[in-house]
Amino acid sequence: MTDSLDARFMKQALSLARRGLGRVWPNPSVGCVIVQGGRVVGRARTADGGRPHAETQALAMAGAAARGATAYVTLEPCSHHGKTPPCTDALIAAGVGRVVVAAGDPDPRVAGTGIERLHAAGIEVRTGLLHDAAEADLAGYLLNRRGGRPLVTLKLASSFDGRIATATGESRWITGPLARRAVHAMRAHHDAVLVGAGTVRADDPALTVRGLGPIPQPVRIVASRRLDLPDGRLVATMDEAPLWLCHGDDAAPARRDAWQDRGARLVRCGVAQRQIDPADMLGRLGAAGLTSVFCEGGGAMAASLLSAGLVDEVVGFTAGVMLGAEGTPGLGAMGLEALAEAPRFDLVESRAIGSDLMHRWRVQRHSQD
């Protein structure tokens, strides 16, 4: 098959995989397209909740047409026995003649063995097709496997002069309805939404995805060292979405018991400088299976993550309104004394959403001059 056809079908597999982002953790969202004689005979993505895997679903759709076909898979097929048999075994048993893989799986239970087993079975394997696109889509899963933590996207919605509220605390709404709808879509594409206790006390948020139909809800995470949180919309919506509370050792046992009785999951974290240690928190969230976190504030939480070098992407929504120096700044204190110490990001995209400007940035991993 020609390179152009290979690329065409892999793009279809990548498109399928993107539909599962935020819905399949702790597994990666994988797309699989099976092609026989230039015609798609099977296609699937990882199912919500992580199972069944994309390959087994696509093979079931293809049936007997899978024999001698080419399978396009966005991530190296698994080769270990977990809650389901290995996808490599399913591909071999179906008699596929060729497998095209976009990205390798760094999970130590796979890490090249999936490709080796396909080769050993006499199946032709091509690797690395649209590798960069696949790794970009799988960034959260890959960071979890390589670095032990989820990918962090920081969302900042502010006035043109970088304020998130007036001097009296009024903040609803700085940005318009289309920007807010876009934020809900971004929540839906992450495994979890994270805020600090100050945001809960000030705004009483629900942190659910709304207005996009019946879809799986992300985990709602609140970092509250002492668990001194009010009853509010988080409790009222407990049956709509999971609630995890990250706390320190000094949270009163009575508060821990009360939140557990309400149905919250407690995550005990280390404390640094009288705050939840962000690195320890993300390590624990990664160990719990989360691969991507959408942080929506507040300023202290954002500054803490930025100062620790734990923000991978920033999404800004800037409104055409000015609130002045007396307004609440978008970020808390970061203790920077020199410009060279400031975290820097590269612009990925910018576009108008209604009357607001959305701009997305990715952290600079290279050293600064």
WONORNOR-V449588 format. One line per field, one symbol per residue. psi: psi as a letter, one per 40 degrees, with the letter a starting at -180 (. if undefined). Layout:
psi = ???
This chain:
psi = iiddddddddddddddddeeheeeieiihiihhhhhfehheiiiihiheeiiidddddddddbdedheihhhhdihiieihbeiiidddddddefieihhhdiiheheecfeddddddddeehhhhiehfdddddddeddddddddeeiiihhhhhhiidffieiideehehhdiiddddddddddddeidihhiiddddddefideihieeahihiihhhhhhdefgiiiaddddfdediihhhhiidehhdddddddddeeihhhhiihhfeihhddddddddddeehehhhhfaadddddddddefehdihhhhhifiheideihidiahefheideehhiihhdiiihhbeihhhhihiheiii.
